Amino acid sequence: MAKTMNKLPETDSIKALAEFWQTHDVTDFEDALIEVTEPVFQRAEPLSVILPAADLAALRARARQVHTPETALVSRWIHERLDAG
């Protein structure tokens, strides 16, 4: 009995992809796969910033206000500033 082949999902949803791969095997889609030779993800490089205690306390308070990790908030601020020119 031949297997019914489904198409690979075209979604960025982690939940949808996880559900799909719970019921499918990658070997059933070998003809649809391509080898990627270039890096797909770019690694972020860490950067240390020295802040006065008062600035660090203010940063932490703001991050709590907006329910965002401190590092994500600083990263967002830097992107906004760089995009502004």
N, C-alpha and C positions, 0 to 999 in steps of 0.2 A: 504494500500500500504506500503510495507516494505521499510525502509530507506536503501540506499546504504551506507555501512560502509567503510570508508577509514581507512588506517593505520595511526597511530600516526606518525608525521614527525620525522625523525632522522636527525636533523640539529641543529647547534648552532646559526644559523642566527636569530637575533632578528626580522628582517624584515619578514623573511619567517614564523616564528612562529606567529607573530602578524597577518599576512594575513590569516594563517590557522585558528586561533581561532576566527577571524571575521566571519567565515562562518561555524563554527562547535561548538558543545556544549560538554562540558566535560562529561556530563552524558551519552553521546553516546559511551564513551570509558571506562566505569567503569570496565569492565572485563580486560582491559589492564593496569589498574593503580595498583600500589603497594604502600603500606604505608611505608613511610620512618621514622624510629624511631631515627636515629642518626642525628646529625647536618650535614647539607650539606655544609654550608659555614663556614669558619673560620673567626672570627672577627679579624681585625687588631688592634693592641694596639698602641695608640699614644705615641710619644716620643718627648720630648722637647730638643732642642739643642741650646745652647747659642753660638752665633757667634759674633766676632767683626764686627763693622759696615762695614768695608772694605770688609770682607769676605762675608757678607750678600749682599752687593751691587754687588760683583763679581758673586755670585750665581744667583741673579736675572737677571743680564745681560746675563749670559750663558743660563739660562732657556728661556729668550726671544729669544736668537739666535737660539735655537733648537725647539722653539715653543712648549715647554713642561712646565707644572706647576712646580714650584719650588719643591714641595713635591715629585712629581713623579721623578724628576731628582735626588734628594738626595736618594730616595729609589733605583733607578736604580744603582747609584754609590755604594751604600752599598751592594747590591746583587752582583755586579761585583767583589767587593773586597772580599766578603765572599766566592764566588765561586772560586776565584783565590787561596784560601787557606791561 
